[in-house]
């Protein structure tokens, strides 16, 4: 098995066995992001204890790359500081925008190194970055709502209004090869 095949297997494994999937309470912020070019979508919640991410939960639909990237991201950021997670986001984004020219650090990215191959396909980069952008947005919202001296307050889910969210399509469950 060559490295590319191993990376494909990592992506498919995370797609089939999504880590931290399912929306959970309590949470400090919830965001909804969509990639209009391919239809990937995610609702993501982040829970904080001070400046530490204690949980990331999500509900999403989309291709194997977007779903696997979300699974990998949650593994990497839960237990990490907000600052450390934002730095990891920057490094992941740089890798994804490098078109395969950046060799990822396996110690930093763990299973996220599998997306180095995806970076060679510009049309798929947005798929891999969707959840990372959602996390970044959720962290900004959570910390904006938090006094500088205290932890984020927990919220429970409010009923969704059709006026605030586009209609969802039934998921087309496909196993895309990278």
N, C-alpha and C positions, 0 to 999 in steps of 0.2 A: 504494500500500500504506500503510495507516494504522499507527500505532504498535502497536496491539493485535495486528494481523496480523504485524507484524515480530517482536514478542515471542513469538507462537505459533511462528513459524518457527525462532527461536533455540532454543526448548524442543525442538521436533521434531528439529532438527539434532543437538543434544546427545543426544537419546534414540537416534537412529539411529547416531550415531558417538560412542560413549561413550569419553571420554578417561580414560586410566589404569585401565581396566577389566582385571580378571584379578588374582588374588591373587599377590603376589610376596614372595620372601624377600630379604634379612633384614628383620625388623621388630621394633619395640620393644613393640608391643601389638596385640592383635586383639580385636575386639568383634563381637557379633552383636546386631542390633536388628531389631525387627519392629513394624509398625503393625497391631495387631489389627483396627482398624476397616475396613481395606481389603485387608490381606494383603501390603502391601509389606514386603520384608525385605532386609537387607544384612549381609554380613560385611565388615568394614573393617579394614585393617591400616595402621598408621602407622610410619614409620621416621624416626629422629631422628639428628642429629649435633649434640650439645650441645643448644641450645635452638632449633635450626632444623629444620623439617620437610623431610626430604629426599625422602620418597616417601609417597604415599597410594595404596593399591591396594584393590580391592574386587571382590566378587561379589554381585550383587543381582538381585532380581526385583521387578517391580512396574510401576506405571503410568508413563506418559511423564514426569509431573512429578517423581516421586521419582528416577527414573533420570537425568533431565536435571539435576536439582539436584545430584546426586552428581558428575556429570561437571564441571559448572561449579565446584563447591566444590573439587575436586581441582586444577583449573587455578589457582584463587585462592590456595590455601594452600601448595602445594609451593614451597619456597624462602623461605617466610615464617617469622618467629619464632613460637614457641608463643604468646607474649603477643599478638603481632599477629593471629594466627589466632583467638585467643579473643575479641579485640575485634571482629574481623570477624564472628564467630558472633553476638555480641551485637547488632551493627548489623543483620545479616540477620534475626535473630529479631524485632527491633523492627519492621523493615519488614514482615515476614510477619504480624505480629499487629496491624498498623495498619489493616487493612481498606481499604488503598489510600490512606490519608491521608498517608503519608510518601512524599515524592519521593526516590527513591534517587539516590545519587551515582554516576554512570556511571564515574568514575575509580576509585572504590573497588570497585564491584561488577562492572564489565565486563559480561559476558553475564548476570550475576546480576540485572541490572535487569529482565530479562524476567519475573521472578517477582513483580514489583510487582502485576501484574494478577491473579496467583493469590491474592494476599493478600485480594482481595475475596470469595473463596469459602472461608469458614471450614472446610468439610469437606476442602478440599485443602491447607490450611496444614500439617497433620501430614505429608502426603506430601512437601512441599518441605523440611521440617525434619528428616526422618528421618536422612539422612546427616550433617547438621550436628551433630545430637545424638550420633550414633555417633562422629564425630570428636572431639567434646568429651570423651566418655567414654574413648576410646582415649588421648587426651592425658593425661587424669587418671591412667589406669592406667600409662602409660609413665613418667610423671614420678614416680609413687608408688613404682615399682620401681627408680628411678634414684637413686644417691647424689647429694646436692646438688652435689658437685664434679665429677662425671664424666658422660660421655655415656651414653645408654641402651644397654643391652646388646642385641645382636641375638639373635633367637630364630628357630628354624625351626618350621614348622607341626607340631603334634602331631596324631595321628589323632583324629578327632572321635568322640565317643561318642554313640550315639542317646539316652542318658539325659540328656545335656546340651543337646540341641537338639531343638526340635519338628520333626516330620516336615515335609518341604518338599513343596509342591504343584508340579506342572508349571507353568511360567510361562504366564500368559495374556497373550501379547504383544498389547497393544492400544496404539493411538496415541490417547491421550486429547487432546481439544482443551481448552484452558484458557479 
